[in-house]
Amino acid sequence: MNGSKVIISVLGKDRVGIIAAISGVLATHGGNILDISQTILEDYFTMIMMVDLSACDLAFPELKETLVKTGEGIGMQVNIQHTDTFDYMHRI
């Protein structure tokens, strides 16, 4: 399915359970993590994920809302966008 890949970014104060919370939402709804990078800068946690949503059981807006609410619940800012949109915004 074309356009099924998304980039998810997560940012906030480091705490236990961030990766578990975000990846749990993805696993529950059929998202497949293709690549992940995370780091901690002093007390701040940052993560970027490339995720395949071709088997996801939620429409993009509903998944986005679920991830944002999950992030808010753990004090994190979560952003999700299609790779097509990301590529268009960052082309030279």
Phi, psi and omega per residue, in radians:
M1 nan 2.116 3.139
N2 -1.241 2.451 -3.139
G3 1.401 0.274 -3.103
S4 -1.556 -0.101 3.129
K5 -1.639 2.420 3.122
V6 -2.289 2.788 3.012
I7 -1.965 2.235 3.115
I8 -2.031 2.259 3.057
S9 -2.062 2.526 -3.110
V10 -2.334 2.311 -3.088
L11 -2.534 2.401 3.067
G12 2.908 -3.064 3.090
K13 -1.137 2.372 -3.128
D14 -1.120 2.491 3.070
R15 -2.821 2.914 3.122
V16 -1.264 2.406 2.966
G17 1.674 0.111 -3.097
I18 -1.130 -0.932 -3.117
I19 -1.076 -0.720 3.134
A20 -1.058 -0.721 -3.110
A21 -1.160 -0.833 -3.082
I22 -1.244 -0.822 -3.140
S23 -1.170 -0.503 3.081
G24 -1.107 -0.736 3.078
V25 -1.070 -0.802 -3.124
L26 -1.093 -0.787 -3.136
A27 -1.110 -0.717 3.140
T28 -1.055 -0.603 -3.042
H29 -1.867 0.177 3.022
G30 1.580 0.225 3.080
G31 -1.352 2.436 -3.140
N32 -1.980 2.023 3.126
I33 -1.290 2.046 -3.133
L34 -1.577 -0.609 -3.133
D35 -2.715 2.622 -3.117
I36 -2.587 2.431 3.056
S37 -2.362 2.260 3.101
Q38 -2.470 2.615 3.118
T39 -2.647 2.813 3.075
I40 -2.098 2.142 3.092
L41 -1.916 1.852 -2.999
E42 0.952 -1.971 -3.129
D43 -1.754 0.158 -3.046
Y44 -1.892 2.325 3.141
F45 -1.739 2.343 3.035
T46 -2.302 2.464 3.126
M47 -2.560 2.431 3.022
I48 -2.226 2.303 -3.135
M49 -2.207 2.479 2.939
M50 -1.818 2.162 -3.022
V51 -2.267 2.379 3.057
D52 -1.643 2.148 -3.113
L53 -1.861 0.264 -3.080
S54 -1.068 -0.429 3.116
A55 -1.863 0.191 -3.088
C56 -1.217 2.398 -3.123
D57 -1.600 0.068 3.076
L58 -2.021 2.581 2.988
A59 -1.215 2.708 -3.083
F60 -0.888 -0.837 -3.120
P61 -1.049 -0.664 3.137
E62 -1.229 -0.690 3.091
L63 -1.123 -0.758 3.124
K64 -1.021 -0.836 3.129
E65 -1.055 -0.743 3.132
T66 -1.104 -0.774 3.130
L67 -1.167 -0.724 3.116
V68 -1.083 -0.791 3.132
K69 -1.139 -0.679 3.086
T70 -1.092 -0.776 3.101
G71 -1.060 -0.784 3.122
E72 -1.046 -0.649 -3.136
G73 -1.136 -0.390 3.121
I74 -2.002 0.255 3.074
G75 1.306 0.500 -3.106
M76 -2.068 2.641 3.021
Q77 -1.682 2.161 -3.122
V78 -2.070 2.332 3.085
N79 -2.239 2.464 3.104
I80 -2.388 2.372 3.078
Q81 -2.619 2.628 3.087
H82 -1.116 2.547 3.120
T83 -1.085 -0.585 3.100
D84 -1.026 -0.769 3.122
T85 -1.149 -0.788 3.132
F86 -1.045 -0.810 -3.141
D87 -1.068 -0.744 -3.133
Y88 -1.118 -0.740 -3.107
M89 -1.195 -0.481 -3.028
H90 -1.963 0.337 3.122
R91 -1.332 2.724 -3.109
I92 -1.559 nan nan
